[in-house]
C-alpha cells in the first residue's frame, strides 16, 4: 500500500507565498509521475501541475508563472511553490502519485491540505 501525505497548507494574504510538500511512502518500485490538484468549494477537482520522474512538467494555464513544481526522486517527494497567491487559489490541494509497487501499478491520493488566500 502506498501512502501519500501532504503538508504546508495554511492561511496567507493575497500576494503571499506558500510551499506545499507531498511525500509518498510504502513498497514503491518507481513513481512515473506526481502532481498537484485542487478542489474549491462547489467546483470540480482540477489539475494544478504535474511532473514526471524525468522532470517534465505541465501546468494549468492559470498557474503558469506563479506556481513551480519540483521533485526529489530519491525521497519520493514533490513540492509546489506558490507565489503571488490570489483569493481564487483558495482550495483543498491534493497530491497524486502514479507508479508501480510491490502490488503492481498504483495511483494514490493524499487526504489534501487546505490553502486559504484571504486578507
C-alpha positions in Angstrom: 0.0 0.0 0.0 1.2 3.5 -0.9 0.7 6.4 1.4 0.6 10.0 0.4 0.9 12.8 2.9 0.7 16.4 2.1 1.8 19.4 4.2 2.3 23.1 4.0 -1.1 24.5 3.6 -2.5 27.4 5.6 -3.8 30.9 5.6 -1.9 33.5 3.5 -2.7 37.1 2.4 -3.2 37.9 -1.3 0.2 38.2 -3.0 1.8 35.9 -0.5 3.5 32.6 -0.9 3.2 29.1 0.3 5.2 25.9 -0.3 3.4 22.6 -0.3 5.1 19.2 0.2 4.0 15.7 -0.6 5.7 12.5 0.4 4.9 9.1 -0.9 5.8 6.0 1.1 5.4 2.3 1.0 6.7 -0.5 -1.1 7.3 1.6 -4.1 9.4 0.5 -7.1 9.1 3.6 -9.3 6.9 6.6 -9.5 6.2 7.7 -13.0 4.5 11.0 -12.2 3.5 13.1 -9.3 1.1 16.0 -9.3 -0.9 18.5 -7.5 -4.6 19.0 -8.0 -7.1 21.3 -6.2 -10.8 21.5 -5.4 -12.6 24.6 -4.4 -16.0 24.5 -2.7 -18.7 23.7 -5.3 -16.2 23.1 -8.1 -14.7 20.1 -9.7 -11.1 18.9 -8.9 -8.7 20.4 -11.4 -5.1 19.8 -12.3 -2.6 22.3 -10.9 0.8 20.9 -12.0 2.4 17.6 -12.7 6.0 16.3 -13.0 7.4 13.1 -14.4 10.4 11.2 -13.0 12.4 12.7 -15.8 11.5 16.2 -14.7 9.0 17.1 -17.4 6.4 19.5 -16.1 2.9 20.5 -17.0 0.9 23.4 -15.6 -2.6 24.6 -15.8 -2.7 27.9 -17.7 -3.8 30.0 -14.7 -0.8 28.8 -12.6 1.9 29.3 -15.2 4.4 31.9 -13.9 3.1 31.8 -10.4 3.5 28.1 -9.3 6.5 25.9 -9.6 6.5 22.1 -9.2 9.7 20.2 -8.3 10.5 16.8 -7.2 13.1 14.7 -5.3 13.1 11.3 -6.8 15.2 9.8 -4.0 12.8 10.9 -1.3 9.7 10.3 -3.4 8.6 13.8 -2.6 7.1 16.6 -4.7 6.8 20.2 -3.9 4.7 23.1 -5.1 6.0 26.6 -4.6 3.1 29.0 -4.9 3.7 32.7 -5.4 1.5 35.7 -6.0 -1.4 33.9 -4.5 -4.9 35.1 -5.2 -8.2 34.6 -3.4 -9.3 32.3 -6.2 -6.4 29.9 -5.4 -8.3 29.0 -2.2 -9.0 25.3 -2.3 -8.0 21.9 -0.9 -4.8 20.9 -2.6 -4.4 17.2 -3.2 -1.2 15.2 -4.2 -1.3 12.3 -6.6 1.4 9.7 -7.4 1.2 7.2 -10.2 3.7 4.4 -10.3 4.4 0.7 -9.7 5.0 -1.1 -6.4 5.0 -4.5 -4.9 1.3 -5.0 -5.7 1.5 -3.7 -9.2 0.5 -0.3 -10.7 -0.9 2.3 -8.3 -2.5 5.7 -8.4 -2.7 7.1 -5.0 -4.1 10.3 -3.5 -3.4 12.1 -0.3 -6.0 13.5 2.1 -5.4 17.1 1.0 -4.2 20.3 2.6 -6.2 23.4 2.8 -4.9 26.6 1.3 -6.8 29.8 2.1 -5.9 33.1 0.5 -7.6 36.0 2.3 -6.9 39.3 3.8 
